Amino acid sequence: MPSAQPSSQLLARLLDTPNLVSVVRSLEPIVLHRLVRGVGLEECGAIVALASPEQLMRVFDLDLWRNSAPGDDQQFDADRFGLWIEVLVDADVRVAAEKLMGLDFDFVTAAMTRHLRVIDSTSRRRHGHDRSYDLTGYTILARRNESWDALLAVLAHLDAEHHDFFRRLISRCHRISIDYREEHDGLDDLMDPADQILADVAFDRDQRRERQGYVTTPQAVAFLTEARQLRFDRDAAPRRDYVTSSYFREMDRQPVPDGQSRTGQPQQDITGFVDTLREAGILPDGPRGLLTGDVAAEGVRLSRIRDYMTSVCELDEAACARAHEELGYLANVLVAGGSVDSRQFTGAEAYDAVMAACNLGLENWPRQWPSDEGVRDLVAIFRVGWAVIYEQVGQFVPRRASEILLELSCDDPGLQDDIRGLGFRLRRDVAAGVPWRGRDHLDAIAILDTPSWALLVRLIDECPSVPANLDLSTGRLRGYRVTSEFEFISDNRQIAWARNFVESLPDSLVE
């Protein structure tokens, strides 16, 4: 991993790029987003102000939506949108206004209505409101304090310089505000009109992201859930699931002409900009939603999937491209719908987890499944590995730990109650099909034996992992203490170690 350089030095180098406007507008939106996330939005104002509205719309698809927990539906982050407006206004209020005019109108309306309500100026006296502003017959009331000055600045500029657009936007916000007030006068069971338009915007975003190679959260959760239920007693590999089939059928593949960017800028003109980002560690992965990587660099630990990818890529370019496309799809599934360490995967973690599951899938591929009916389908290989991890570790470890804890006794009555409560919780989680949910409630084990807790908290996870210092030839840890470095399970010997470890808990947890 390249060492990070101070953001001021990095931005100075980027701003010195020749033909900077053309270069920025040639970048894939995910590259801009990684720059914003890696350096900080406030620091990147001079660069993001050069992006086209089309680019910003797709960057917003990445940056303005959050989920409270992995696998939950993502919600619009109004405060983050306000910060974007502040940054663009600081760069140039004219630029901020032009960007808003070029964005999807429903999106702009939905975002604005999270920050403000619009009423007739004649109604202002009836609304005692601390933060309000009159513009062309309307009074704008703040719904939140964040970014209020920047929003007013851009609206005032639109009113003065782009009055037709301003009237269209403010009239729409006014209509929504009126509907909101009317519904809250006795029709509270109906959806807030502002929420309805935001729901429509979220749907449009999902459609765009599907065409760009991303997977929606509901699709990803459905895929991972179905993969865990894969049966190995069939005579042949199962057909592709609905989510995967739909994804590859509908994904919009738009080839880029050789040597040219999307704007016609020669490719060599953006190479320096992108290389600078890679050197700074901003771009650890490939562009677009599809994540790629150097399979050969994964080492002996992933020898099966490495050899498999080598053989596939030796067949022809189309097969190689398809395999990498499938790896990218699977990584995106984990980012969208999976979790690790009770949080969302990073792109690099998701790619590593996919490679690990595929390596395990190749090792456990059922003998009765002919190789020409699925072994060259990386999605099927992943499903095998994912099902094996879930059954042999994901379910087994918390179920067996629950049995051990419920039989364990100690002298401290309070601790005894905690141990039994944890045992029952793990049992319920396994029965509910979410055995990893108890990983954040293992404090009682930490009191009894911290090394055991450190290992269990990694094994009781949606994507279990084992210590990086595990010697597979002996089944023992190198050294005398648990390392903070872990690896996703990719080998049956790691599974055997995990099962043996949980069986040894009675000895480790004795006071």
N, C-alpha and C positions, 0 to 999 in steps of 0.2 A: 504494500500500500504506500503510495507516495506520501511524503511528509507534507503536512499542510503549511501553506505560507500565509503571512498576514493578509487579511482581506484587502487592505489599502494597496499593498503591492500588487496583488492579483488584479484588482480592478484597474489600477494604473496601466498594467500591461494590456488588459482587454480593451481599454479605451483608446490605446495607441494603435489598435488594429486598423490597417488600411481599409478603406471603403466600409466603415463600421456599420452604417445604416443598412447597406445591402447584405452584409454578413449576418447581422442580427436577424434580418427578415428571411434569411435562408435557413435558420436553425430550426430543428424540430422543437415543438413546444416542450417536450420532456427535458430537453437540454436547458432551456431557459428556466424551467421549474427547478431543476437540480442546482442551477446557479443561485436562484433565489433562496432555496432551502439551505444550500451549503454556506453561503456568505451572509444572507440576511436580506430581507426585502428592502429595508430602509437604506441599505448600502447600495442597492442595485438600481436606484431610480433612474440614473442617466442611461442605463442600458435597456431596462424594460420599457422606458418611454419611447424607444426606437422601434419596438415590436409593432407588428400590424394588429388591427383589431381581431383578425382571424386567429392569429397566434395567441393573443391574450385570452380569447374565448376558450381555447383549448388548455391554456395554462390555468385558467380559472377552474376548468373541469377537474384539474389535478389538485389545486391549492385551496379551494374554498369549501371543501366538503370534508367533514370529519365524522367518525363513528365513535360513540362513547366506549364501545368494547369491540374486540375483534368479532366479525361476523354480524354485527348489527348494521342496520341500514345507515348510510351516511346522511348527515344533516348539513344544511347550508350554514356556514360560519359567517354571520353578518359582521362581526367585529373585524374579521380578517379582510372582508371586502372593504370596510371603511378604511383600514390601513392602506390598502391598495390605492384608494382614492387620495388619501393624504400624500402618498409617495408620488403619484402622478401629478397632483396639484403642485407639490413642491418643485417638481421638475419644470412644469409649465402648465398653467391652468388651461391654456388653449389646447395643449396636447391632451390633457385629461378629458376635456369636453369632446374632442375629436374621437378619442378612443371609445367613449361611451356611445357616441352616435353610430359607431361601426359595429357595436356588439349586438347580439340578439336582443330585440326590443323587449320580449317577454322577460328575459333574464334581467335586463336593466330595471324594468318595472318591479319585478319581484325583489331584487336587491334593495332598491330604494324604499320599498314599503316595509322593509325590516327596520329601517332607520327613521322613517318619518311618516306623518299623516298630513293630508292636505284638506283644508276646509275653505269655505268662502270667507273672504275677509270680513264680511258683515257678521259672521258668526263668531268672530274671535272673542268678543266680549263675554260670550257665554262659556268660553273655555279658558279658565284661569290657568295659564300655562307659562312656566318660567322661560322656556326656550322656544321662541317662535320668530317667524320672519315673513314679511309681506312681499310678494312678488306678483305683479300684474293681476290683481284682483283675487289672489289666493293667499291664504296664510298657511305657512309650513310649520308644523309642530314636530318637535323632536320626540322620537320614541326611545332613543338612547342617547347618551351624552357623547359617546366616543365618535370622533371624526366629524362632529357637527360643523365646525368651521370650514373644513375642506369640502364637505357636501354642499354647503351654502355657496361657497365660492364657485364651484363648478356649475351649480344651477343658475347663479346670477350671470355667469358668462354665457351659458346657453340662452338665457332670456335675452341678453343684449345682442349676441352675435348669431344665434341659430334659433330664432324665435319660433319657427314652425315646429321644429323638433321639440323645443321646450314646451309649447302648448300641447302637443300630442302626449308627451310624457306626463306633464303635471295634471292634465285632464284625466288620464288613466289612473293616476295615483289618487286623484280626487274622487273618482267613481268608486274605487276600492275602499277609500276611507268612509264614504257615505254608506256603502253596503255594510261595512264593518259596524258602524254605529247603529244602523237599522237592525242588524241581526242581534246585536247585543242589547236591544230593547225588548227582547222576548223570544228570539229564535236562536238560543245558545246551542241547540243541538246541531245546527248546521256548521259546516266548515267555514272558518274565517276566509273571506275572499282572498286575502293576502296569502294564506296558507294554500289555497287551491291553486293559485297561479304558480306558487313555488313548487307544488307537487308536479305541475305540468312541466316546469323547467327541469326538475329532477328527472322526469321521464325522458325528456329530450336529451339531457346529458347522457343518460344510460345508452340511448340509441347511438349517439355520437361515439361514445367510448367503445361500444361493440364493433363499430365499423373501423375503429382505429387499432383494434387488437387487444382490448381490455375485456375483462370479465366482470359482470355485475356481482355485487355481494350475494343476492339470493341465488344466482346461478352457481357461484363458487361453493356456497354452503351445501346446495343440493348435490353437486358433483362429489364433494368430499364425503358427505353422508352416505351416498350410494356406494362409493368406492369401498368404504369400510365393510359393507355388507356383501362383498363379492364372495361367491361360492366357488370352491375348488373341486367339487365333486361332479362337475359337468364334463361332457365328452369333448367340448371345444371351448375356446376362449369366447367370452360373451361379445356380442356386437357392441359397437360404440353407443355410449349413453346419449340421451337426448340433448343434454347440455353441450357436449363436445360436438356432436353432429351439427347442431344448429350454429354453433360458433364458427366452425370451419366452412359451413355453407354460406354464411351471411357476411363474414369478415371481408371488408373492402381492401383488396390489395392494390395499391397504386404504385407501380414501379417508377423509380426516379431515373431519368435518362442519364446515361454514362457521362460523367464529367460535368454535369449540370446540377445546380440546386433547384429548389422549387421556384425561385424567382429568376432563374436564368443566370445567376451569378456563377462564374467558373468555380468548380469545387475547390481548386487550390487556394482560392481566396479565403475560404473559411477554415482551411486546415489548421492554420496557426492558432486561430481562436479556440478551436476544439482541442488541439493539443495542449494549449495552456490550461484548459479546464481539466484535462486528464492528468497533467503533471501536478496539479493542485489537489488531486483526489476528488474533484467535484463529479467527475464522470467515471465511476468504477465499472459501469456496465455499458452495454451497447445502447444506441438510440432506439426510439419508438417504445411501444408498450412491450414488445417482445424482448425478453432478456436472453442474452447469449453469453458464452464463456468459452475459455480454452479447455476443452475436455482433457487434453493431454497433461495439463498442469495440475489436474486433481490428484495425481499420484496413485500409488499402489492401493490405497484405501478404497478407491473406486475403480478397481482394475476391470471388473466385468463391464460396467457401462462405458468405460474408456475404450476397451477393445471393441465393444459393440458399435460405438459411434465411429470408430476408425473404419470398421468393415463396411458400415452403411455409406460413409462418405467416399469409400473407394468404388462403390457401385456406379454412381453418377451424381452430377451436381444437383439434380432435382431431388433425389432421395436424401442427400445431405441437407439441402435447404429445408425439406419437409421435416426432417428429424429435429433440426434446430427450432423450427417453428412450433413443433409440438412441445419441446422443452420450454419455450417461451410461454406458451399457453398455460402449461402446468404451473410454472412459477407465478404467473399472474393469478391463477386460481388460488394459490396459497396466500398471496398478498391480499387478495380481495376477501377471502372467506375463512382463512385459517388463522391460527395463533401459535405463538411460541413465547414461553416465559410470560404468559398472560398478557401479551400485547400483539400488535400486528407485526407480521414479518417485514423486514427490510428486503429490498430487491436481491441483494447478495445472499442473504440467509435463505430466501425462498428458492433461489437457484441451487444452492448447496443441498437443501432439503429434498428437492426434486431429484437431483443426481443420486443422493443416498437412497431414496425410495426406489428408484429405477434399478440401482445396483442390487438391492435386496429382491426386487421383483424378478430380475434375471436369475438370481440364485434359487428362487423358489418357484419358478415357472412350472406349472403342473406337467408331468411327463405325458399325460394323455392328450394334451393340447398340441396339435400339429404346429410346427414353427411357421408354416406359411399361412396360418389363419389368425395371426395376431402378434407373433414375436417381433415383427418389424413395426409394430404400432407402439410407439413409446407411451401413449396414453394407457394402453392395456397393461404394459409393463409396470407403469407407475401404480395402477390400480391394484395389481398383485402385491407390490411392495407395501402400499399403504394399508391394505387389508391385513397383511402379515404383522406389520408394526402394531396395528390396533388390537388384534387378537392376542398376539404373543407377549406384548409389553403394555400397551395402552390399557387393556382390560385386566390382564393378569396381575400386574404389579399392584394397582390399588385394591383389587379384590383380595389378593393374598395378604396385603398389608392390613386391610380391614380385619380379616380373620385373626391375624396375629395380635393386633391392638386390642380386640375384644377379649382375648384370652390373657392379656398382660395385666399384671397387678403391681402396684407400688404402694409405699407407705404414706404418701402425701394424698389426702382425700381430694383436694382440689385438682391436683394433677391427674389423679385417677379418673375424675369426672371428665376432664378435658380429653384424656386418651380414649375413653369410651365414646364420647361425643364425636371425636374424629373418626373412630372406627365405624360408627353408624353413618356418618356423613359420606365416607368413601363408599360404603355399601350402597347407599341411595344413588350416588352419582353413577356408579357402574350400572345399576339397574336402569337408570334413566338414559343410558347411552352417552353420557358426557363424563367419563371417568376422570378427566383432567381438571374438573372444576374444583376439586379439593386441594389443589397444589398450593393455594394461597392461605391454607388454614392448617399448616403442618407445624405450628409453633410448639405444640406439646412434644413432638419428636425432637425439635431443636434443643429443648430443655434436657431431654434424656441423652442425646448423642448428636452433637453438631455435624460430624462427618456423615452420619446416616441421613440426616436431614438434607445436607447439601446434595447428596446423590439422589434421594427420593424426589426432591423438588424438580429435578431434571427428567426423571423417569415418569413421573405423574404429570404428563403434559400432552397436549394434542399432538405434538410432534416430539416424541421422546428423544433424549440424547444421552450419551455416555461420556465419561471423562476422556479427554484427549490423550492422557498418559496410560490408557488401558493397553496392556500387552496381550494381543489376541492369541499369541502362541502359548501363553501360560494361563490366561484368564485372570491375571493379577495386575494391580496398578503399579506402575513404576514410581518409586519413591515411597515416602511414608505419610504423605498427606494428600488430601483431595485437591486437585488442581482447579483453578477457575476456568480453564479452557475445556470446552466440551465439543463433541462431534455428533452430528445426527446419525442415527443408527442405519448402517448400510450393509451389515454382515450378520449371518446367523450366529457367529461366535459372540458378537456383542449382545445379541438377544439371550444367549445362554448365560452370559455373565450377569445380565440384568435379573434374570429369573433366580440364579443362584444367590445373588446379593439379597434379594427380598426374602429368600428362605433363611438367610443368616440373621435377619433382624432380631429374633428372640434373644440371641446371644449379645447383640450390640446394644439393645435397649434395656438390658437388665441394669437396675440402679446399683 
